[in-house]
Structures are given as structure tokens and as C-alpha cells.
């Protein structure tokens, strides 16, 4: 398993989807659920950070183009 910071954005989203499907499974035990929840929270925060940065960068670029 790659460290969250090393995942590409698309890989992170795919892993979140995979975790969600595993959590929905009736075969998911409590120990696995705890680990999956921690991993999903880490991925979510990393994705949110990247989206915030990308949004800010795009706003800066668009402002420069508008001048």
C-alpha cells in the first residue's frame, strides 16, 4: 500500500471507492473496518488539500489572464 502522499489523485479516488465497497460488505470485520476508516480519512484529507491547492492555483492563473 502506497503512502497517501504518493498516490496520484485518480488512484486515491479509486482506493476510496474500493474502501467504501469493502465497508459495505457483510464480510468486513471490526478490525478491518477501523483500519479502512483511518486510511479513508487520510486519503480524504489529502484529496481535499490537493483540490484546495488546485482551485487556488487556477484562480491565480485566471486572474493573471484577465489582466
Secondary structure as UniProt FT lines:
FT   HELIX           4..6
FT   HELIX           9..24
FT   TURN            26..27
FT   HELIX           30..66
//
